[in-house]
């Protein structure tokens, strides 16, 4: 479930390792459930996780062992409710072993906070508390802390960035609605200016600070028709930036136009992959590749999606230049016939080539006679039959 490389990579990205962030990154709990728990609306978070008690204990044991092998230092990290319940401690689980494990973070020795003998420790405490306040969406508290930090250490090199984040938080909380004509500039400002600053000064806390802004964008775009010329102007895009993949999949599956646009199908495939449903992810790629073969190929080449990239590389390696892009959908089904069990959740295939190969794979899965199905493919294209039979 977890290895030493995963922990090391997580440290490099976030500056620390803790189980709650790792479980969120692995989508073993939805961001929506996490957020509700953070606001004190759920007694425990563990019931919303895709791990049972036995698996949680195994994860705790493995991560503790690996963190010690990396010679990391652990320190207590309280879990505090957001909003108006700043002093309320949150519970992961009633099991004390699980609760204690989730209330600690692991750091490299050089990253453990040290007292600066040449600076009043109050400035260090104020800055750390300020970061927590911004991360925990306690913007009134952050306003007071910025004033305090300015008085204690006016030469702090990141003071201007903290002030920028606070001003932005005030902007989005005071202007919950976005005028349609300003949506593009709001989105550009968030991506180009706010996100880099938040990731720089808040690091692992940037996700929770930025989620408010992305949710505001998503609410504005909810129900709006998709425009291929503005692929980011869709609620699914904003939700993917949090990332809240459960909400992304819900938005896309509830949008009747999703399968009319290759970008949205690809985004749905990404959501399923993130949610650990690789079969549905690959089925989405089958649909994308048979409906929009050239555009889907371009997306695969540009984004390198792990759910389908190995199959695409095999297809390219085996291709002798007479296989068109539209045959890649059939190649996937021929390689993994069991994907057809996902078909009940999705629209029917459009291309004759995909329909014929799907029929053959249904026969194969059922153990039925395949002769007529193969003959139909042969009459359609001997190249297609050779590809399927050689896969």
C-alpha positions in Angstrom: 0.0 0.0 0.0 2.9 2.4 0.8 6.6 2.2 0.2 9.7 4.2 1.1 9.7 5.9 -2.3 6.2 7.1 -1.9 7.0 8.7 1.5 10.2 10.3 0.1 8.2 11.7 -2.9 5.5 13.0 -0.6 8.2 14.7 1.6 9.7 16.4 -1.5 6.3 17.7 -2.6 4.9 18.8 0.7 7.8 19.3 3.1 6.4 16.8 5.5 4.6 13.4 5.7 1.4 12.7 7.6 -1.2 10.0 7.1 -4.1 12.3 6.5 -2.5 14.2 3.6 -1.3 10.9 2.1 -4.8 9.3 2.3 -6.3 12.4 0.7 -3.6 12.4 -2.1 -4.5 8.7 -2.8 -8.2 9.6 -2.8 -8.9 7.0 -0.1 -11.3 9.6 1.3 -13.2 12.2 -0.8 -12.3 15.8 -0.3 -16.0 16.6 0.3 -16.1 14.2 3.2 -12.8 15.5 4.6 -14.1 19.1 4.4 -17.4 18.2 6.2 -15.3 16.6 8.9 -13.0 19.6 9.1 -16.0 21.8 9.8 -17.1 19.5 12.6 -20.1 18.0 10.9 -18.9 14.4 11.3 -17.8 12.8 14.5 -15.1 10.6 12.9 -13.4 10.6 9.5 -12.4 6.9 9.4 -15.9 5.7 8.3 -15.6 7.7 5.1 -12.3 6.2 4.3 -11.9 3.3 1.8 -9.8 1.5 4.4 -11.1 -0.7 7.2 -9.6 -0.8 10.7 -7.3 -3.7 9.8 -6.0 -1.9 6.8 -5.5 1.4 8.7 -3.5 -0.4 11.4 -1.3 -2.1 8.7 -0.8 1.3 7.0 0.2 2.9 10.3 2.7 0.2 11.1 4.2 0.3 7.6 4.5 4.1 7.5 6.0 4.3 10.9 8.6 1.7 10.0 9.5 3.5 6.7 9.6 6.9 8.3 12.1 5.7 10.8 14.2 4.0 8.1 14.4 7.5 6.4 15.5 8.8 9.8 12.6 11.3 9.9 11.6 13.1 13.1 8.0 13.0 14.2 6.1 15.7 16.1 2.6 16.2 17.4 0.2 17.9 15.0 -3.2 18.6 16.4 -6.3 18.2 14.3 -8.4 21.3 14.9 -11.8 22.1 13.4 -12.2 25.0 11.0 -14.4 28.0 10.9 -16.0 29.0 14.2 -14.8 26.0 16.1 -11.0 26.8 16.2 -10.5 25.2 19.6 -12.4 22.0 18.9 -10.2 19.0 18.5 -11.2 16.5 15.7 -11.3 12.8 15.9 -10.2 10.4 13.1 -11.4 7.3 15.0 -12.3 6.1 18.4 -9.3 3.8 18.3 -6.5 5.6 20.2 -3.8 4.0 18.1 -5.3 5.3 14.9 -6.0 8.7 16.5 -2.4 9.2 17.7 -0.9 8.1 14.4 -3.0 10.7 12.5 -2.0 13.4 15.0 1.7 13.3 14.1 3.8 14.5 11.2 7.2 13.4 10.0 9.9 15.8 9.0 13.5 15.6 7.8 15.8 16.6 10.7 16.9 19.8 9.0 13.2 20.8 8.6 12.3 20.4 12.2 11.5 23.9 13.6 14.5 25.4 15.5 14.7 28.3 17.8 16.6 31.2 16.3 18.9 32.6 18.9 19.2 35.9 17.1 15.5 36.5 16.7 12.6 36.8 19.1 10.9 33.4 19.1 7.6 35.2 19.2 8.1 36.1 15.5 8.6 32.4 14.5 5.5 31.3 16.5 3.5 34.1 14.9 4.5 33.1 11.4 3.8 29.4 12.0 0.4 30.3 13.5 -0.3 32.6 10.6 0.3 29.8 8.1 -2.1 27.6 10.1 -4.7 30.3 10.2 -4.6 30.7 6.4 -4.6 27.0 5.8 -7.5 26.5 8.2 -9.5 29.3 6.6 -9.5 31.4 9.8 -9.0 34.7 7.9 -10.0 37.0 10.7 -7.3 35.4 12.9 -4.8 35.7 10.0 -5.5 39.4 9.8 -4.5 39.9 13.4 -1.5 37.7 13.1 -0.2 39.6 10.0 -0.3 42.8 12.1 1.6 41.0 14.9 4.2 39.5 12.5 4.7 42.9 10.9 5.5 44.4 14.3 7.8 41.6 15.4 9.7 41.1 12.1 9.0 43.8 9.5 11.8 42.4 7.4 10.3 39.0 6.9 10.9 38.2 3.2 7.5 36.5 2.8 5.4 39.1 4.6 4.1 40.6 1.3 3.0 37.2 0.1 1.1 36.5 3.3 -0.6 39.9 2.9 -1.5 39.0 -0.7 -3.0 35.7 0.4 -5.1 37.5 3.1 -6.3 40.1 0.6 -7.3 37.4 -1.8 -9.2 35.5 0.8 -11.1 38.6 1.8 -11.9 39.2 -1.9 -13.4 35.8 -2.5 -15.3 35.7 0.8 -16.8 39.2 0.2 -17.5 38.5 -3.5 -19.0 34.9 -3.5 -20.5 35.5 -6.9 -18.5 36.0 -10.1 -19.8 38.2 -12.9 -19.7 36.2 -16.2 -17.6 38.8 -17.9 -14.9 38.6 -15.2 -14.7 34.8 -14.9 -11.7 34.5 -17.3 -9.7 37.1 -15.4 -10.6 35.6 -12.0 -9.5 32.2 -13.2 -6.3 33.5 -14.7 -5.5 35.5 -11.5 -6.1 32.4 -9.4 -3.9 30.1 -11.5 -1.1 32.6 -12.4 -0.8 34.6 -9.2 -2.5 33.1 -6.2 -1.7 29.4 -6.7 2.2 29.9 -7.0 2.3 32.1 -3.9 0.1 29.7 -1.8 2.2 26.7 -2.7 5.4 28.6 -1.9 4.5 29.9 1.5 1.9 27.4 2.7 3.3 24.3 1.0 1.2 21.3 2.3 -1.5 23.8 3.5 -2.0 25.3 0.1 -4.6 22.6 -0.9 -7.1 23.6 1.9 -6.5 27.4 1.4 -7.0 27.2 -2.4 -10.0 24.8 -2.3 -12.2 27.7 -1.2 -11.2 29.6 -4.4 -11.6 26.6 -6.7 -15.1 25.8 -5.2 -16.1 29.4 -5.8 -15.1 29.1 -9.5 -16.9 25.7 -9.7 -20.1 27.1 -8.3 -20.1 29.8 -10.9 -19.6 27.3 -13.7 -22.2 24.8 -12.4 -24.6 23.8 -15.1 -22.9 26.0 -17.7 -22.6 24.4 -21.2 -19.1 23.2 -22.1 -17.3 25.4 -24.7 -14.3 23.6 -26.3 -12.7 27.0 -27.0 -12.6 27.5 -23.2 -11.9 24.0 -21.8 -11.2 25.4 -18.3 -14.7 27.0 -18.1 -16.3 23.9 -16.7 -17.0 23.0 -13.1 -15.1 19.8 -13.5 -11.9 21.6 -14.2 -12.0 23.7 -11.1 -12.9 20.8 -8.9 -10.0 18.8 -10.4 -7.6 21.4 -9.2 -8.5 20.9 -5.5 -8.5 17.9 -6.3 -12.0 16.6 -5.5 -12.2 13.8 -7.9 -15.4 12.4 -6.5 -17.2 15.7 -7.3 -15.5 15.8 -10.7 -16.9 12.4 -11.6 -20.4 13.4 -10.4 -20.4 16.6 -12.3 -19.3 14.9 -15.5 -21.7 11.9 -15.2 -24.6 14.3 -14.6 -23.7 16.4 -17.7 -25.5 15.0 -20.7 -22.9 16.6 -23.0 -19.9 15.0 -21.4 -19.5 12.2 -24.1 -19.8 14.8 -26.9 -16.5 16.4 -26.0 -13.1 14.5 -26.0 -11.7 16.8 -23.3 -14.5 16.0 -20.9 -14.2 12.2 -21.5 -10.5 12.4 -20.8 -11.2 14.4 -17.6 -13.7 11.7 -16.5 -11.0 9.1 -17.3 -8.6 10.9 -15.1 -11.2 11.1 -12.3 -11.9 7.4 -12.4 -8.1 6.6 -12.3 -7.6 8.9 -9.3 -10.5 7.2 -7.6 -8.7 3.8 -8.1 -11.2 2.6 -10.7 -8.9 1.8 -13.6 -11.4 -0.3 -15.5 -13.8 2.7 -15.9 -10.9 4.9 -16.7 -9.8 2.8 -19.5 -13.3 2.3 -20.8 -13.6 6.1 -21.0 -10.4 6.1 -23.1 -12.0 3.5 -25.4 -14.9 5.9 -25.9 -12.7 8.9 -26.4 -10.5 7.1 -28.9 -13.3 5.7 -31.0 -15.3 8.9 -31.1 -12.4 11.4 -31.4 -9.4 9.3 -32.4 -7.0 12.1 -33.5 -7.9 14.5 -30.6 -7.7 11.6 -28.1 -4.2 10.7 -29.4 -3.1 14.3 -29.0 -4.3 14.3 -25.4 -2.6 11.0 -24.6 0.7 12.2 -26.1 0.4 15.6 -24.2 -0.7 14.4 -20.8 0.7 10.8 -20.6 -2.3 9.4 -18.6 -1.0 6.4 -16.7 -4.3 4.4 -17.0 -3.9 4.1 -20.8 -0.3 5.1 -21.6 1.1 1.5 -21.5 -1.5 0.3 -23.9 -0.9 3.3 -26.2 2.9 2.6 -26.2 2.2 -1.1 -27.0 -0.1 0.0 -29.8 2.5 2.3 -31.3 5.2 -0.3 -31.0 3.1 -3.0 -32.8 1.7 -0.7 -35.4 3.0 -1.2 -38.9 1.7 2.1 -40.2 -1.6 0.7 -41.5 -3.5 0.9 -38.3 -5.5 4.1 -38.1 -6.0 6.0 -34.8 -9.6 4.8 -34.6 -8.4 1.2 -34.2 -6.8 2.0 -30.9 -10.2 1.6 -29.1 -10.5 -1.9 -30.6 -6.9 -2.6 -29.6 -7.8 -1.8 -25.9 -10.8 -4.1 -26.0 -8.9 -6.9 -27.6 -6.2 -6.6 -25.0 -8.6 -6.3 -22.1 -12.1 -7.8 -23.0 -13.3 -7.6 -19.3 -13.6 -3.9 -19.8 -16.9 -4.6 -21.5 -18.4 -5.3 -18.1 -18.3 -1.5 -17.7 -20.4 -0.8 -20.7 -23.7 -0.7 -18.8 -22.5 2.6 -17.2 -21.7 4.4 -20.5 -23.1 5.3 -23.9 -22.9 2.8 -26.8 -20.0 2.7 -29.2 -20.3 4.8 -32.4 -17.7 3.2 -34.7 -18.4 0.0 -36.6 -14.9 -1.2 -36.0 -15.4 -0.9 -32.2 -18.9 -2.5 -32.3 -17.6 -5.5 -34.2 -14.6 -6.0 -31.9 -16.8 -5.6 -28.9 -19.2 -8.3 -30.2 -16.2 -10.6 -30.7 -15.0 -9.9 -27.2 -18.4 -10.6 -25.7 -18.4 -14.0 -27.4 -14.9 -14.6 -26.0 -16.0 -13.7 -22.5 -19.1 -15.9 -22.7 -17.2 -18.8 -24.2 -19.5 -18.8 -27.3 -18.5 -19.6 -30.9 -16.5 -16.7 -32.4 -16.5 -17.7 -36.0 -19.3 -15.5 -37.2 -18.0 -12.5 -35.2 -14.5 -13.0 -36.8 -16.0 -13.2 -40.3 -17.9 -9.9 -39.8 -14.6 -8.2 -38.8 -12.9 -9.8 -41.8 -15.5 -8.4 -44.2 -15.1 -5.0 -42.6 -11.3 -4.9 -42.5 -8.7 -7.7 -42.7 -6.3 -5.3 -41.1 -8.6 -4.9 -38.1 -9.0 -8.7 -37.8 -5.2 -9.3 -38.0 -4.7 -6.7 -35.3 -7.3 -8.2 -33.0 -6.1 -11.8 -33.5 -2.5 -10.7 -33.0 -3.2 -8.8 -29.8 
